[in-house]
Amino acid sequence: MDKVLPGLTLAICIVLMARLLMGETRRWRFDAAARRFWHALRRRTLLMWHWRASKRAAARAAEDAIRRARQKDGGEWDGNVYKPKSFRKPPNKLH
């Protein structure tokens, strides 16, 4: 770490010095490329962060669904299909 931080600082200083020596058009292109790179890096980092969170949420939801399906509270199984009692409709009354 003692050599990485000074090396990174030196690299940033060289890039900024080169940017100062560029003409206006090349500086504009360089800045645009740097912004694109920064946005792409930020987007990938956020996607990776949210991917882990969504994976955990999906695993939690699957565990909850499995737990609810294992409980025998008011439904019947027809093979591998579960039919809860709450889906049954009352019979239609004729007027």
N, C-alpha and C positions, 0 to 999 in steps of 0.2 A: 504494500500500500504506500510505502514511503517513496517508491519510484514511479508509481502509477499516477498519483495526483500531480506531481510536477511535470510529468510527461504530457498529461492531458492539458494542463495549463499552457505549456509551451505550444502544443498543437493548436489550441484555440487562438493564442496570440499570433501564430503564423498565419492562420486562416483570416483573422481580422486585418492583419497587415496587408495580406494579398488583396483583400476586399478594398482597402483604401487605395491601393495602387491601380485598381481596375478603372476602366472608363465607366461612364454612366449607364450605357446600355448593358454592358457585361455585368455590372453590379446589380442592375434590376433583374437580369436573368438569374444571377447567382442567388439573390434574395428569394426569388420565386421558387427556385429549386430547393433552397433550404426550408422554406415554409412547407412545401409539399412533403419533404422528408420528415419534418417534425410532425405534421398532421398524420402521416402514415404510421409513424412510430407510436404516436399517442393512441391512434385508433386500434392498432394491434395490441397494445398493452391493455387498453380498456376491454377489448373483446376477450382477451385471455382471462382477465380478472372476472368479467361477467360470466364467462363460460364455466368457470369453477363454481361460482355461486349458483348458476342455473342447474348445474349437474347435481349439486347438493340438494337443491330444492326439488328436483325431479326424483331423486332417491328418497327423500322424505315423503313426498306425495305417494310414491309407489308403496312404501312401507305402511302408510296410513290406509291405503286402499286394500292392501293384503290383510291388515289387521281387521278392518271392517268386514271384509268378506269372510273371515274365519269365525266371526261372531255369529251365533245362531239366535238372532233376536228378530223373529218375525218374518221369515221367508222360507222358501223351499228351493231345493236344488233339483233341476231336471238335467241330469248328465253333468255337463260343466257349465250350465247356464243357471244363474241365480235369479230368482223372481221374488223380489220383496213384496210384502203385503201392502205396502203403501202404493204400489202400482195397480192394485185391483180397484176396479171402478164399481160403485154400487149399481145394482140392476136398475134399468130404466123403468119408471112407473108409467103405466098407461093411464091416460086421463079418461 
